[in-house]
């Protein structure tokens, strides 16, 4: 393996740290590398060409009061493939907040489980003010640029997908919304269009927008709700964008006192906004369904008069009946998807009758889905879901779910080995939906190493096609994406 150490940042965390999200699979990194001619077990396929990107949280400073895993700074990991060769690099995203804290050499913003007034910095971003926009939630590639984003709404930080060279922030020719952009903007690989949403504390509380392949903001509309909401993800079909107004949101009485406390309103329905891609606020069609909270959607598509939406229905979105953590671990019980009982689910919204139908797709607890990106917004058969480890926000298996047969193939990691959100990369000239590869990064606590592991998407339970050793063990994190070489 040939490795170049590009930069090392000083860590100000305790030497013998015991925090569960700064140790084990969440042990943060401080070093940035570029690596090539890496040690490979098996063979890197010559028809695998593109880049796998992964976003992780890596704190460098002690929090002002309490640390939550989503408070860490973004570090992107890029594994680019071309002609049977692979090249890896990792890099902190140089957000405005990252630079400010490096200058101050301490934490300046209140974390998600802290009161906003704990912040030292006198400015903030997004839906929850006085909170750091760390860009550590999601990553997507649009117009040939990687975009790192923050779940509470913020900037879209641009990087070269392969080198991770800093390329500033998205401006959309001066039309970037003042309300920011939430994590989980969606790319239509067929049109090159980017769909996004945001939310905040002021009416109309939500917006939807559309950006062309060339970075022009071509639509931006209000999506009014009764009060502030907490949507985390969106979906789209060939003709529609789908936003959600779910009955888990900030309690309005607590907000009036400056506290951001979630409450699940069990007597309110889930509501879904079906919006023509280039539509107006007046064109929104609202549909109602059983109350729940959905963290992530799998995909959506049109079937006659129906808009079909797949996602993960949480049967216990507020961890009801579960012992509550206190002190520095306050709220961490809700990080376990097994506690929230998230299961694949399907909604059907009939545009002719206004009727909603819904059904369970599986009783298996899973989350963080990926599909073949060429099927996004189109009818899909397969999703590749992450099985959540017990008692920890981390993934210990990959599940290939077949919507046609209901069959689930599970790739189980050995104890102490955790996977990342796993992308499906179609092989060059692929002829079917699962004709390609599954790519994931592992965090092996037992051997203190990480690998990029490649599976055959058509037969994931067989031995991996290749294992590529990384320069050091990477931290666990949230989201990832795959971009084919032609899209770069």
Secondary structure, 3 states (H helix, E strand, C coil): CEEEEEEECCCCCCCCCCCCCCCHHHCCCCEEEEEECCCEEECCCCCCCEEEEEEEEECCCCCCCCCCHHHCEEEEEEEEEECCEEEEEEEECCCHHHHHHHHHCCCCCECCCCCHHHCCCCCCCCCCCCECCCCCCEEEEECCEEEEECCCCECCEEEECCCCCEEEECCCCCCCCCCCECCCCEECCCCCCEEEEEECCCCCCEEEEEECCCCCEEEEEECCCCCCCCCCCCEECCCEEEEEECCEEECHHHHHCCCCCEEECCCCCEEEEEEECCCCHHHCEEEEECCCCCCCEEEEEEECCEEEEEEEEECCCCCCCCCCCCHHHCCHHHHCHHHHCEEEEEEEEECCCCCEEEEEEEEEECEEEECEHHHCCCCCCEEEEEEECCCCCCEEEEEEEECCCCCEEEEECCCCEEECCCEEEECCCCCCCCCEEEEEEEEECCCCECEEEEEEHHHCCCCCCEEEECCCCCCCEEEEEEEEHHHC
